[in-house]
Amino acid sequence: MAVSSPDQAFAAAKAKDAARKSAEFASTDPTTVTGDFTNFLKTVAKSPALITGYSKILKSAGYYNGKITSKYSAALAKAFIDAEKDRALVAQANPISREDFYKQLEPTGTGGTAGPTVVTDITAYTPESAKMLIQSVIKDTLGRNATDAEIKKYTSGLKKIQQQAGSTTTYKTVGGKQIRTTTPGISEQQYLIDQVSGTDEGKANKVLGFYETFMNALGGR
């Protein structure tokens, strides 16, 4: 078709670009594939074991947000399609089979069948490190050094809360990336402050502190 004006030339170029983009999308959109990908989905849909395994992999990789299931569903089908689109995009630069692509999505060391890896970090206080922490807390709270009896008592308390004070780190693979989430445990220092503040001396010292603050506010000291 002959182009007789700038507007027609622009329209022709725009139509050509739209056709090019449509062709590129079709080449990477698995929904246009009626052979290999469809057969793969049919095979999975017939096997509860495969559905369960793939639902775990897709969920850990962030494609699927539903419950781990042995039943094929629309949500799971959409997750397969989204994963296949990403595989097709990767394959444009680096050809990769569907099997290898799903292997990359599997959580490290789990084979795609286990949950995220959880690590608990616990601080085991030595007598010296426990003494330093206890001395610091009592000095700040009561204004004096800790006695031998207090060090023995609170060191025993620190040992009892070690499990609760430990931080928990969860490792999970999402979209081929490993995400690390750390949840801290209770604070050993705050635990000691609460214990010391709860003694008769601690309570009296707290009242005295309030009194001194009050007098300072009145200009009495």
N, C-alpha and C positions, 0 to 999 in steps of 0.2 A: 504494500500500500504506500503510495507516494505521500510524503509529508509536505503540506503546503503552508504551514505556519509554525511559529515558535510554540504555540499552545499545543498543537498536534504532536510536535516533536517531544515536548515534555510529557504528554499523556502516554505516548508510545514507550518512552524510557521508563516511566513509572510502572506501566503494565509489565514490561519485560523484567523489571526488578522484582515485582510481586511474584511473577511466575518462577523466578530463580529461587526466592526464599521458600516458596511453597514446595519446590522440588527438594530443597535441602532439608526441610522439616520432614517431608515424607520419607527421606532416606534414613532419618534418625528416629522416627516415631514408630515404636514397635506395634502400635495399634493398627498400622497399615500392613503389617506382616501377617499373612494368613496361614503360613506354613510352619516353619520351625518353632517360632515362639508360641503359636496356638497349640501345637502338639505338646510342647513342654508344659503348658498350663493344664492341658487335659490329663497328662500323666500325673502331675502333682495332685490335681483335684480328685483323682481316683484313689489316692493313698493317704489315709489319716496320718501315717508315720511321716511321710514327706511334708504334709501340710504343717504338722507340729514342728518339724525341724526347720523348715523355711520361715515359719512365722516367728520363731526365736531369732533367726538370723536377721530378718527384715526389721524386727522390733529393736534389736540391739544396734542396728545401723541407722535407725531413725526414720525408716520408710513406713513402718506400721506402728500405729498407736493403740491398737486393740489388745485384747487378752490373748495369751498363748492358747492356741486352739488346734483341734484336729479336724475342724470343719471348714471347708472352703467358703469364703464369703466375699461380698463385694468390696469390703475394705481391704481384704487380703489381695484380691485381684488388682485393685488400684496400686497397692504397694509393689506388686510384681511389675506392673507397667512402669511405675516411676523408676524402679531399679533398672529395668531394661533400657529406659531412655538414657540413664546415666552410663550404662555399659556401652550403648551405641555411640555416645559422645566420646567416651574414652577410646573406643575402637577406631575412631577416625584418625587418631594419631598413633595409637598403639593397639593393634588388633589383639583382642582378648576373648577367650571363650567364655560362655556363660558359667561353666563350672569354675573356672579360675576366678571370675569376677566375684562369685558368691563366696569362694574361699577367702578372698581379701576382706569380705564383710564380716566374716566370723570373728567373734571375740577371741583375743589372743589366748592360746592355750586351752580353749574350752571345746573346740570342735563345733562350736555353734549350738551346743546343747545345754550349757550351764549358764548361770547368771553371771553378773559382774564379779570381778575379783575384789575381795575386801581384806584390808590390812589394818591391824590395830597396833598402834605404837604406844608402848607403856614405858614411863620413866621409872626406873628402879633406883631409888635414892640410896646412896652409900651413907654410912653413919656420919661422915664428914659433911656431905652435901645437905643431908637432912638437918644437921645441927646448924649450919649456916642459915638455912631458910627459917628455921624456928627462932633463932636468935634475932634475925631481922624483923620478923613479925612481932615478937614480944617487945622488942625495943621500940618499934613504932607505935604499938598499941598501949603498952603499959609504961614505957619510958625507962625500962631497966633491962638488965641482962636476964636470960633464962636460967633457971636452976637446973641442976642435973636431973632432978625428978621430972621437970617439965620436958626436958629434951627427950628423956626416955619415954614419957607418956605420948608426946606428939609424934615421935618417930614411929611408934607403934601404930598411931592413927594414920600416918601417911602410907604405911604398908597396907593397911586395910582398904584404902580407897584407890589403890594403884589401878585396878581394873576400870573403875569409874572415871578416873582422871585421864585414862588413855585416849588419844585421838584416833578416830577411825577414818581411813582413807579408802574410798571406793573407786576402782578403775573400771571404766566402761567404754567400749568401742562404739562410736556413733559416726556413720558415714565415712568409715575408714580412718577416723581420727580417735585417739584415745583421750577420754575426758577423765580428769582426776578431781574428785570432790572430797575435801577433808572436813570432818565434823569434830570440833574439839570436845574433850571431856570436861569434867568439872575442874575448876582452878584449885590447885593444891594450896596456893597462897591464900585464896579467899576462904578455903576450908579452915585453915589455921586461924585466920582473922576471926571467923565466926566462932570457933572453939574458944579462943582466948577472950573474946569480947563477952562470951556467955558466962564466964566465971564471975564470982562476987567482986574480985578486984577489977576485972574488966568493966563491969557495970558501974562500979564506984568511980572509976577513972573517967568513964564516959560522962557521968553526971557532973564530975568536977570540970571536965572540959566544957560542957554546956554553961556551967556557972561562970567560968573564966571568960568565955565568949560574951556572955550577957553583961558582965561587969565592964569589959572593955568597950562594949557598945554604949554603955551609960557614962563612960569616961571615969569610972570609979578606980581605975588602975593606971 
